[in-house]
Structures are given as C-alpha cells and as structure tokens.
Amino acid sequence: MKGLRVLELSEALNIDISDLLAVCAILKLKATSRLSMLSFDECKKITDYFEHKS
C-alpha cells in the first residue's frame, strides 16, 4: 500500500473532504478529488498542518 485516499484520510481525521482538498491545494499536493491517492509523507504533512492550526 502506497498511502491513503483523500476519502480515507478525511474519515480518519474526522475532517470534511472539501476542507482536506483545500489544505492539499495550500500545501501544493496533487490531490484533486476524494479518490486521489496520498503518500504517507503527504498524509504526514496534512496531519501536521491540522495539528498546528489547532
């Protein structure tokens, strides 16, 4: 397994998919839909982003 889909990560983090896709755009990640694959490094960047926003 290479990583998670946007949908899976949003469920794991309890975050709306549109919010997660917006963060992907901010972080310049290539995710464009709920079925886009995210590498584990990208998932880490996203979770770090949400941890620092809180």
C-alpha positions as CSV (number, residue, x, y, z in Angstrom):
1,M,0.0,0.0,0.0
2,K,1.4,3.4,-1.1
3,G,-0.7,5.6,1.2
4,L,-4.3,6.6,1.7
5,R,-7.0,8.1,-0.5
6,V,-8.3,11.6,0.4
7,L,-11.6,10.0,1.5
8,E,-9.9,7.6,3.9
9,L,-7.7,10.3,5.4
10,S,-10.7,12.7,5.9
11,E,-12.6,9.9,7.7
12,A,-9.5,9.1,9.9
13,L,-9.1,12.8,10.8
14,N,-12.8,13.5,11.0
15,I,-12.4,16.4,8.5
16,D,-14.7,17.3,5.6
17,I,-13.3,16.2,2.3
18,S,-13.6,19.7,0.8
19,D,-11.5,21.1,3.7
20,L,-8.9,18.4,3.2
21,L,-8.7,19.1,-0.5
22,A,-8.3,22.8,0.3
23,V,-5.3,22.0,2.5
24,C,-3.9,19.9,-0.3
25,A,-4.0,22.9,-2.5
26,I,-2.4,25.1,0.1
27,L,0.4,22.6,0.5
28,K,0.7,22.2,-3.3
29,L,-0.2,18.5,-3.2
30,K,-1.6,16.9,-6.4
31,A,-4.8,15.6,-4.8
32,T,-7.8,16.9,-6.8
33,S,-10.7,14.5,-5.8
34,R,-11.8,12.3,-2.9
35,L,-10.3,9.3,-4.7
36,S,-6.8,10.8,-5.2
37,M,-4.0,8.8,-3.5
38,L,-1.8,10.5,-0.9
39,S,1.6,9.1,0.0
40,F,2.4,8.6,3.7
41,D,4.7,11.6,3.5
42,E,1.8,13.7,2.2
43,C,-0.6,12.4,4.9
44,K,2.0,13.4,7.5
45,K,2.2,16.9,6.0
46,I,-1.6,17.2,6.1
47,T,-1.9,16.0,9.7
48,D,0.9,18.3,10.8
49,Y,-0.9,21.2,9.2
50,F,-4.1,20.4,11.1
51,E,-2.2,19.9,14.4
52,H,-0.5,23.3,14.0
53,K,-3.8,25.0,13.1
54,S,-5.5,23.8,16.3
